[in-house]
Amino acid sequence: MGKNYWDTKFGPVYANEQALNELDSFLGGYKNRGSKVFFLVDENTHENCLVRLVPELPSLGEYEVLEVPPGEESKSIEIVYHLWSSLLELEADRHSVLINVGGGMITDLGGFVASTYKRGIDFANVPTSLLAMVDAAIGGKTGIDVGGAKNVVGTFSSSKGLFLIPDFLETLPERETISGFAEMVKHALISENAWETISGMSPLELWNRPDEVRASMQMKIDTVESDPLESGPRKYLNFGHTFGHAIESHFLSTQPESPLLHGEAIAIGMWLEVELSVSAAGLDRSMASKIQEFLVNTFPKPELPESSWNDLLQWLLHDKKNKGGIPQFVLLQNLGKPTLDHELSSDQLKMALRAWNTP
């Protein structure tokens, strides 16, 4: 059956049927205290998730809905200001609660809004995407983008609860499911004894593989529990994200009508950082090739023409993990053996980009 409850440093985590019951009880407590309940959604999760969720919450009572446009562009200070203003207008006080129903964008954005409005109000997350369930909603990080740079303003703030309802995965487009699978792949690469299982899977099989989804969640929970403020082992979770965030920002700024999804960018970041791991961390070339082959067979492989490289390197300079203006990479010595704080030259980075473009 698997585990359905975790008591963590960043708030309780509930899964499956227990999650729905606990969420109803949780919201009933606010109703009984006369506190206001707000739901934050995007247009998609409003239509596909919230309308299914509310009828299952008999203890809810009255509530307000705050809606933002879907997509990474909503993680902006303009949207934050709009949400702060809406909460003020709707008379949200410090006893109110904000329930974030959506993918990683909604949980990042909603957590930031709640943790800063009136110096902090309660919030809880109901992740509706695979990416949010196994990664983004877990761990107490909130954040927004500035000038296209990812998550450069944010807080560490614990939610009052994380409620994982797997039925919402049925609402996802295929592309979103594959994108979320990238974070499961990352967890497998930096963990021991997980790669063989994940590399033998298709992301579209996940409906029938709840144990693998739960194992990926468990890995994220264990890592964050050991290092809540990211001073050590939690940094391993940044594998693929240094290059990946730069690629995501590049596509968002140059192709705003058709940007990459987060997981798609992270998959490219992992490919490039595996390539860098061969020369800079001692990863065996044959193992690197197996990982890279799996990545390009599972995720999209857009071109990164040489004309884009300087822009990508500029985005790397905005990475929030930088030290002294120098990007810090997590690389692999082997499967399950990540290493921290690699500083690489622009020539090394361009070498990896050149390898990406080689047929």
C-alpha beads as a LAMMPS data file, in Angstrom:
LAMMPS data file: protein, C-alpha beads

359 atoms
358 bonds

1 atom types
1 bond types

-500.0 500.0 xlo xhi
-500.0 500.0 ylo yhi
-500.0 500.0 zlo zhi

Masses

1 110.0

Atoms # bond

1 1 1 0.000 0.000 0.000
2 1 1 2.883 2.367 0.755
3 1 1 3.232 5.270 3.094
4 1 1 0.540 7.982 3.011
5 1 1 1.735 10.365 5.760
6 1 1 4.992 12.148 6.552
7 1 1 5.598 14.484 9.506
8 1 1 8.286 16.802 8.147
9 1 1 10.120 19.959 9.180
10 1 1 8.332 21.844 6.392
11 1 1 4.834 20.693 7.392
12 1 1 2.785 17.483 7.286
13 1 1 2.460 15.626 3.975
14 1 1 -0.616 13.536 3.201
15 1 1 -1.170 11.319 0.163
16 1 1 -4.017 9.464 -1.543
17 1 1 -7.457 9.177 0.133
18 1 1 -6.062 10.333 3.466
19 1 1 -5.096 13.627 1.804
20 1 1 -8.682 14.495 0.904
21 1 1 -9.980 13.662 4.376
22 1 1 -7.202 15.619 6.077
23 1 1 -7.693 18.628 3.792
24 1 1 -11.403 18.690 4.641
25 1 1 -10.621 18.532 8.360
26 1 1 -7.879 21.167 7.976
27 1 1 -10.228 23.622 6.250
28 1 1 -13.007 22.886 8.731
29 1 1 -10.735 24.209 11.468
30 1 1 -10.464 27.604 9.744
31 1 1 -14.239 27.706 9.200
32 1 1 -14.844 26.980 12.900
33 1 1 -12.504 29.823 13.880
34 1 1 -14.235 32.246 11.505
35 1 1 -11.101 32.592 9.380
36 1 1 -11.265 33.312 5.658
37 1 1 -10.211 30.657 3.140
38 1 1 -8.699 31.602 -0.222
39 1 1 -7.829 29.310 -3.132
40 1 1 -5.104 30.299 -5.595
41 1 1 -5.468 28.672 -9.018
42 1 1 -4.589 29.287 -12.631
43 1 1 -7.187 29.127 -15.394
44 1 1 -6.485 25.435 -16.024
45 1 1 -6.531 24.222 -12.428
46 1 1 -9.629 26.309 -11.728
47 1 1 -11.500 24.503 -14.488
48 1 1 -10.003 21.013 -14.150
49 1 1 -9.165 20.652 -10.460
50 1 1 -10.863 23.133 -8.134
51 1 1 -14.329 22.337 -9.475
52 1 1 -13.657 18.665 -8.678
53 1 1 -12.070 19.386 -5.298
54 1 1 -14.614 21.690 -3.640
55 1 1 -17.560 19.214 -3.691
56 1 1 -15.321 16.742 -1.815
57 1 1 -14.818 19.210 1.064
58 1 1 -18.067 19.289 3.093
59 1 1 -16.402 21.190 5.954
60 1 1 -15.199 24.032 3.727
61 1 1 -17.882 26.701 4.067
62 1 1 -17.419 30.025 2.274
63 1 1 -14.268 30.719 0.271
64 1 1 -12.779 33.107 -2.282
65 1 1 -10.895 32.203 -5.469
66 1 1 -7.855 34.088 -6.773
67 1 1 -7.003 33.205 -10.386
68 1 1 -3.859 33.957 -12.398
69 1 1 -2.918 33.117 -16.001
70 1 1 -1.164 29.754 -16.473
71 1 1 2.556 29.642 -17.227
72 1 1 5.869 30.730 -15.751
73 1 1 5.184 34.375 -16.666
74 1 1 2.793 34.574 -13.708
75 1 1 5.709 34.186 -11.272
76 1 1 6.285 37.949 -11.413
77 1 1 6.242 40.844 -8.975
78 1 1 3.325 42.359 -10.945
79 1 1 1.183 39.276 -10.286
80 1 1 2.339 39.206 -6.655
81 1 1 1.288 42.842 -6.217
82 1 1 -2.088 42.051 -7.791
83 1 1 -2.588 39.121 -5.387
84 1 1 -1.517 41.148 -2.334
85 1 1 -3.989 43.856 -3.383
86 1 1 -6.762 41.295 -3.903
87 1 1 -6.184 39.786 -0.470
88 1 1 -6.301 43.250 1.085
89 1 1 -9.481 44.141 -0.808
90 1 1 -11.111 40.870 0.259
91 1 1 -10.155 41.596 3.880
92 1 1 -7.740 38.722 4.370
93 1 1 -6.210 39.018 7.829
94 1 1 -3.355 37.230 9.568
95 1 1 -5.689 34.376 10.518
96 1 1 -6.644 33.643 6.896
97 1 1 -5.305 30.704 4.879
98 1 1 -4.291 30.467 1.218
99 1 1 -4.667 27.063 -0.478
100 1 1 -2.481 26.763 -3.583
101 1 1 -4.073 24.376 -6.098
102 1 1 -1.839 23.854 -9.108
103 1 1 1.563 22.949 -10.429
104 1 1 4.966 24.265 -9.435
105 1 1 4.253 27.800 -10.605
106 1 1 1.196 28.058 -8.338
107 1 1 2.889 26.521 -5.285
108 1 1 5.991 28.738 -5.711
109 1 1 3.909 31.869 -6.265
110 1 1 1.260 31.176 -3.638
111 1 1 3.802 30.275 -0.997
112 1 1 5.650 33.538 -1.631
113 1 1 2.473 35.629 -1.531
114 1 1 1.322 33.985 1.716
115 1 1 4.718 34.174 3.417
116 1 1 4.978 37.924 2.763
117 1 1 1.383 39.197 3.046
118 1 1 0.991 40.870 6.466
119 1 1 4.365 39.290 7.388
120 1 1 2.974 35.827 6.780
121 1 1 -0.363 34.036 6.690
122 1 1 -0.982 30.293 6.703
123 1 1 -0.861 28.432 3.423
124 1 1 -1.131 24.857 2.192
125 1 1 -0.361 23.216 -1.137
126 1 1 -2.516 20.900 -3.227
127 1 1 -0.161 20.039 -6.118
128 1 1 -1.906 18.964 -9.304
129 1 1 1.066 18.169 -11.568
130 1 1 3.596 15.361 -11.358
131 1 1 6.418 17.898 -11.155
132 1 1 4.844 19.634 -8.174
133 1 1 3.989 16.351 -6.427
134 1 1 7.485 14.891 -6.540
135 1 1 9.494 18.104 -6.310
136 1 1 8.288 21.710 -6.465
137 1 1 5.708 21.621 -3.661
138 1 1 7.979 19.688 -1.281
139 1 1 10.481 21.451 0.922
140 1 1 9.355 24.914 1.971
141 1 1 10.845 26.946 -0.876
142 1 1 8.798 29.768 -2.399
143 1 1 9.802 32.196 -5.104
144 1 1 9.198 34.378 -8.124
145 1 1 11.243 35.317 -11.180
146 1 1 12.725 38.758 -11.838
147 1 1 13.600 39.907 -15.341
148 1 1 13.288 36.325 -16.532
149 1 1 15.824 34.996 -14.004
150 1 1 14.389 32.021 -12.122
151 1 1 13.408 32.185 -8.438
152 1 1 15.716 35.056 -7.519
153 1 1 13.283 36.460 -4.942
154 1 1 11.714 34.080 -2.455
155 1 1 11.509 32.697 1.049
156 1 1 11.980 29.493 2.983
157 1 1 8.534 29.100 4.506
158 1 1 6.807 25.987 5.825
159 1 1 3.290 25.219 4.673
160 1 1 0.615 24.035 7.089
161 1 1 0.133 20.965 4.938
162 1 1 0.852 19.318 1.609
163 1 1 -2.082 17.324 0.267
164 1 1 -1.281 14.945 -2.605
165 1 1 -4.339 13.759 -4.518
166 1 1 -3.173 11.467 -7.369
167 1 1 -6.491 11.719 -9.253
168 1 1 -5.428 15.177 -10.407
169 1 1 -2.696 13.594 -12.538
170 1 1 -5.472 12.418 -14.856
171 1 1 -6.123 16.057 -15.779
172 1 1 -2.588 16.587 -17.128
173 1 1 -1.739 16.823 -20.822
174 1 1 0.821 14.208 -21.900
175 1 1 3.497 16.885 -22.309
176 1 1 3.104 17.985 -18.661
177 1 1 3.415 14.401 -17.433
178 1 1 6.638 13.892 -19.374
179 1 1 7.965 17.218 -18.058
180 1 1 7.302 16.187 -14.455
181 1 1 9.075 12.888 -15.032
182 1 1 12.326 14.865 -15.437
183 1 1 12.434 15.511 -11.686
184 1 1 11.967 11.788 -11.010
185 1 1 14.900 11.106 -13.350
186 1 1 16.988 13.663 -11.444
187 1 1 16.160 11.997 -8.134
188 1 1 17.170 8.628 -9.595
189 1 1 20.516 9.927 -10.868
190 1 1 21.568 11.417 -7.529
191 1 1 20.247 8.475 -5.449
192 1 1 21.594 4.983 -5.015
193 1 1 19.732 2.009 -6.495
194 1 1 17.017 3.988 -8.305
195 1 1 18.341 4.447 -11.840
196 1 1 17.695 0.920 -13.096
197 1 1 13.987 1.162 -12.254
198 1 1 13.462 4.678 -13.629
199 1 1 15.474 4.091 -16.813
200 1 1 13.256 1.109 -17.597
201 1 1 10.077 3.195 -17.418
202 1 1 8.081 5.411 -19.709
203 1 1 6.570 8.504 -18.052
204 1 1 3.216 7.535 -19.519
205 1 1 3.262 4.357 -17.390
206 1 1 3.142 6.314 -14.142
207 1 1 -0.593 5.760 -13.646
208 1 1 0.314 2.137 -12.973
209 1 1 3.499 2.827 -10.963
210 1 1 2.421 4.654 -7.780
211 1 1 5.289 3.103 -5.801
212 1 1 7.850 4.806 -8.052
213 1 1 6.122 8.173 -7.639
214 1 1 6.056 7.662 -3.863
215 1 1 9.742 6.645 -3.822
216 1 1 10.669 9.834 -5.674
217 1 1 8.692 11.911 -3.180
218 1 1 10.384 10.062 -0.323
219 1 1 13.820 10.845 -1.725
220 1 1 12.999 14.578 -1.918
221 1 1 11.491 14.564 1.579
222 1 1 14.507 12.761 3.088
223 1 1 16.973 15.138 1.428
224 1 1 15.140 18.276 2.528
225 1 1 14.675 16.932 6.053
226 1 1 18.438 16.473 6.366
227 1 1 19.201 20.011 5.149
228 1 1 16.162 22.344 5.233
229 1 1 18.041 25.558 4.356
230 1 1 20.218 24.090 1.580
231 1 1 23.629 24.406 3.193
232 1 1 24.783 20.900 2.213
233 1 1 23.108 17.758 0.810
234 1 1 20.003 19.609 -0.403
235 1 1 22.234 21.231 -3.009
236 1 1 22.383 17.841 -4.759
237 1 1 18.794 18.505 -5.860
238 1 1 20.165 21.291 -8.067
239 1 1 21.625 18.726 -10.469
240 1 1 20.541 19.722 -13.970
241 1 1 19.146 23.015 -12.716
242 1 1 22.128 25.333 -13.214
243 1 1 22.174 24.892 -16.980
244 1 1 18.468 24.001 -16.945
245 1 1 17.299 27.293 -15.445
246 1 1 19.445 29.239 -17.929
247 1 1 17.893 27.291 -20.805
248 1 1 14.379 27.815 -19.431
249 1 1 14.973 31.574 -19.091
250 1 1 16.500 31.765 -22.582
251 1 1 13.487 30.136 -24.237
252 1 1 11.062 32.197 -22.156
253 1 1 12.735 35.432 -23.279
254 1 1 13.331 34.511 -26.941
255 1 1 10.255 32.354 -27.632
256 1 1 7.603 33.615 -25.182
257 1 1 4.828 32.174 -27.349
258 1 1 6.296 28.647 -27.099
259 1 1 8.644 28.365 -24.088
260 1 1 10.003 25.096 -22.766
261 1 1 8.291 23.546 -19.779
262 1 1 10.409 23.420 -16.624
263 1 1 11.053 19.675 -16.823
264 1 1 11.986 19.893 -20.500
265 1 1 14.637 22.500 -19.695
266 1 1 15.897 20.470 -16.725
267 1 1 16.250 17.381 -18.929
268 1 1 18.530 19.371 -21.261
269 1 1 20.381 20.697 -18.216
270 1 1 20.941 17.143 -16.980
271 1 1 22.250 16.054 -20.399
272 1 1 24.737 18.933 -20.439
273 1 1 25.790 18.439 -16.823
274 1 1 26.300 14.712 -17.455
275 1 1 28.571 15.719 -20.346
276 1 1 30.483 18.070 -18.041
277 1 1 30.690 15.311 -15.413
278 1 1 32.877 13.188 -17.706
279 1 1 35.658 15.769 -17.929
280 1 1 35.222 17.548 -14.585
281 1 1 34.038 14.851 -12.141
282 1 1 35.331 11.557 -13.545
283 1 1 32.023 10.053 -14.685
284 1 1 32.599 7.026 -16.917
285 1 1 31.931 7.887 -20.574
286 1 1 29.930 4.720 -21.244
287 1 1 27.653 5.450 -18.279
288 1 1 27.287 9.069 -19.394
289 1 1 26.279 7.920 -22.872
290 1 1 23.599 5.594 -21.464
291 1 1 22.132 8.412 -19.369
292 1 1 22.234 10.855 -22.279
293 1 1 20.606 8.380 -24.658
294 1 1 17.757 7.848 -22.193
295 1 1 17.273 11.612 -21.819
296 1 1 17.076 12.356 -25.553
297 1 1 14.761 9.379 -26.120
298 1 1 12.395 10.545 -23.355
299 1 1 12.383 14.346 -23.573
300 1 1 12.347 16.922 -26.412
301 1 1 15.700 17.848 -27.976
302 1 1 15.451 21.414 -29.292
303 1 1 18.395 23.010 -31.047
304 1 1 20.751 25.234 -29.077
305 1 1 22.499 27.017 -31.963
306 1 1 25.883 28.601 -31.386
307 1 1 24.253 32.008 -31.818
308 1 1 22.357 31.370 -28.546
309 1 1 25.340 30.387 -26.426
310 1 1 26.344 33.856 -25.228
311 1 1 22.771 34.483 -24.094
312 1 1 22.743 31.164 -22.228
313 1 1 26.030 32.019 -20.514
314 1 1 24.601 35.419 -19.522
315 1 1 21.597 33.724 -17.905
316 1 1 24.000 31.505 -15.954
317 1 1 25.430 34.657 -14.361
318 1 1 21.989 35.358 -12.822
319 1 1 21.699 31.940 -11.171
320 1 1 20.750 32.296 -7.508
321 1 1 23.274 29.610 -6.486
322 1 1 26.276 31.566 -7.780
323 1 1 29.209 32.430 -5.513
324 1 1 31.124 35.596 -6.322
325 1 1 29.280 35.758 -9.631
326 1 1 30.490 32.281 -10.646
327 1 1 27.973 29.503 -11.425
328 1 1 28.154 26.446 -9.158
329 1 1 27.438 23.086 -10.812
330 1 1 26.400 19.779 -9.287
331 1 1 28.115 16.998 -11.256
332 1 1 28.102 13.193 -11.068
333 1 1 31.107 11.043 -10.189
334 1 1 28.843 8.036 -10.712
335 1 1 25.205 7.073 -10.348
336 1 1 24.127 8.114 -6.866
337 1 1 27.376 10.035 -6.271
338 1 1 26.780 13.743 -6.940
339 1 1 29.476 16.284 -6.096
340 1 1 29.062 19.975 -5.294
341 1 1 30.388 23.404 -6.219
342 1 1 32.117 22.806 -9.546
343 1 1 33.248 26.065 -11.161
344 1 1 33.731 25.655 -14.910
345 1 1 35.195 27.839 -17.642
346 1 1 33.139 29.196 -20.523
347 1 1 35.201 26.964 -22.828
348 1 1 34.082 23.881 -20.873
349 1 1 30.454 25.015 -20.994
350 1 1 30.640 25.638 -24.743
351 1 1 32.206 22.209 -25.215
352 1 1 29.121 20.642 -23.609
353 1 1 26.808 22.775 -25.769
354 1 1 28.743 21.704 -28.860
355 1 1 28.267 18.059 -27.863
356 1 1 24.497 18.648 -27.527
357 1 1 24.377 19.856 -31.128
358 1 1 26.417 16.927 -32.451
359 1 1 24.147 14.349 -34.161

Bonds

1 1 1 2
2 1 2 3
3 1 3 4
4 1 4 5
5 1 5 6
6 1 6 7
7 1 7 8
8 1 8 9
9 1 9 10
10 1 10 11
11 1 11 12
12 1 12 13
13 1 13 14
14 1 14 15
15 1 15 16
16 1 16 17
17 1 17 18
18 1 18 19
19 1 19 20
20 1 20 21
21 1 21 22
22 1 22 23
23 1 23 24
24 1 24 25
25 1 25 26
26 1 26 27
27 1 27 28
28 1 28 29
29 1 29 30
30 1 30 31
31 1 31 32
32 1 32 33
33 1 33 34
34 1 34 35
35 1 35 36
36 1 36 37
37 1 37 38
38 1 38 39
39 1 39 40
40 1 40 41
41 1 41 42
42 1 42 43
43 1 43 44
44 1 44 45
45 1 45 46
46 1 46 47
47 1 47 48
48 1 48 49
49 1 49 50
50 1 50 51
51 1 51 52
52 1 52 53
53 1 53 54
54 1 54 55
55 1 55 56
56 1 56 57
57 1 57 58
58 1 58 59
59 1 59 60
60 1 60 61
61 1 61 62
62 1 62 63
63 1 63 64
64 1 64 65
65 1 65 66
66 1 66 67
67 1 67 68
68 1 68 69
69 1 69 70
70 1 70 71
71 1 71 72
72 1 72 73
73 1 73 74
74 1 74 75
75 1 75 76
76 1 76 77
77 1 77 78
78 1 78 79
79 1 79 80
80 1 80 81
81 1 81 82
82 1 82 83
83 1 83 84
84 1 84 85
85 1 85 86
86 1 86 87
87 1 87 88
88 1 88 89
89 1 89 90
90 1 90 91
91 1 91 92
92 1 92 93
93 1 93 94
94 1 94 95
95 1 95 96
96 1 96 97
97 1 97 98
98 1 98 99
99 1 99 100
100 1 100 101
101 1 101 102
102 1 102 103
103 1 103 104
104 1 104 105
105 1 105 106
106 1 106 107
107 1 107 108
108 1 108 109
109 1 109 110
110 1 110 111
111 1 111 112
112 1 112 113
113 1 113 114
114 1 114 115
115 1 115 116
116 1 116 117
117 1 117 118
118 1 118 119
119 1 119 120
120 1 120 121
121 1 121 122
122 1 122 123
123 1 123 124
124 1 124 125
125 1 125 126
126 1 126 127
127 1 127 128
128 1 128 129
129 1 129 130
130 1 130 131
131 1 131 132
132 1 132 133
133 1 133 134
134 1 134 135
135 1 135 136
136 1 136 137
137 1 137 138
138 1 138 139
139 1 139 140
140 1 140 141
141 1 141 142
142 1 142 143
143 1 143 144
144 1 144 145
145 1 145 146
146 1 146 147
147 1 147 148
148 1 148 149
149 1 149 150
150 1 150 151
151 1 151 152
152 1 152 153
153 1 153 154
154 1 154 155
155 1 155 156
156 1 156 157
157 1 157 158
158 1 158 159
159 1 159 160
160 1 160 161
161 1 161 162
162 1 162 163
163 1 163 164
164 1 164 165
165 1 165 166
166 1 166 167
167 1 167 168
168 1 168 169
169 1 169 170
170 1 170 171
171 1 171 172
172 1 172 173
173 1 173 174
174 1 174 175
175 1 175 176
176 1 176 177
177 1 177 178
178 1 178 179
179 1 179 180
180 1 180 181
181 1 181 182
182 1 182 183
183 1 183 184
184 1 184 185
185 1 185 186
186 1 186 187
187 1 187 188
188 1 188 189
189 1 189 190
190 1 190 191
191 1 191 192
192 1 192 193
193 1 193 194
194 1 194 195
195 1 195 196
196 1 196 197
197 1 197 198
198 1 198 199
199 1 199 200
200 1 200 201
201 1 201 202
202 1 202 203
203 1 203 204
204 1 204 205
205 1 205 206
206 1 206 207
207 1 207 208
208 1 208 209
209 1 209 210
210 1 210 211
211 1 211 212
212 1 212 213
213 1 213 214
214 1 214 215
215 1 215 216
216 1 216 217
217 1 217 218
218 1 218 219
219 1 219 220
220 1 220 221
221 1 221 222
222 1 222 223
223 1 223 224
224 1 224 225
225 1 225 226
226 1 226 227
227 1 227 228
228 1 228 229
229 1 229 230
230 1 230 231
231 1 231 232
232 1 232 233
233 1 233 234
234 1 234 235
235 1 235 236
236 1 236 237
237 1 237 238
238 1 238 239
239 1 239 240
240 1 240 241
241 1 241 242
242 1 242 243
243 1 243 244
244 1 244 245
245 1 245 246
246 1 246 247
247 1 247 248
248 1 248 249
249 1 249 250
250 1 250 251
251 1 251 252
252 1 252 253
253 1 253 254
254 1 254 255
255 1 255 256
256 1 256 257
257 1 257 258
258 1 258 259
259 1 259 260
260 1 260 261
261 1 261 262
262 1 262 263
263 1 263 264
264 1 264 265
265 1 265 266
266 1 266 267
267 1 267 268
268 1 268 269
269 1 269 270
270 1 270 271
271 1 271 272
272 1 272 273
273 1 273 274
274 1 274 275
275 1 275 276
276 1 276 277
277 1 277 278
278 1 278 279
279 1 279 280
280 1 280 281
281 1 281 282
282 1 282 283
283 1 283 284
284 1 284 285
285 1 285 286
286 1 286 287
287 1 287 288
288 1 288 289
289 1 289 290
290 1 290 291
291 1 291 292
292 1 292 293
293 1 293 294
294 1 294 295
295 1 295 296
296 1 296 297
297 1 297 298
298 1 298 299
299 1 299 300
300 1 300 301
301 1 301 302
302 1 302 303
303 1 303 304
304 1 304 305
305 1 305 306
306 1 306 307
307 1 307 308
308 1 308 309
309 1 309 310
310 1 310 311
311 1 311 312
312 1 312 313
313 1 313 314
314 1 314 315
315 1 315 316
316 1 316 317
317 1 317 318
318 1 318 319
319 1 319 320
320 1 320 321
321 1 321 322
322 1 322 323
323 1 323 324
324 1 324 325
325 1 325 326
326 1 326 327
327 1 327 328
328 1 328 329
329 1 329 330
330 1 330 331
331 1 331 332
332 1 332 333
333 1 333 334
334 1 334 335
335 1 335 336
336 1 336 337
337 1 337 338
338 1 338 339
339 1 339 340
340 1 340 341
341 1 341 342
342 1 342 343
343 1 343 344
344 1 344 345
345 1 345 346
346 1 346 347
347 1 347 348
348 1 348 349
349 1 349 350
350 1 350 351
351 1 351 352
352 1 352 353
353 1 353 354
354 1 354 355
355 1 355 356
356 1 356 357
357 1 357 358
358 1 358 359
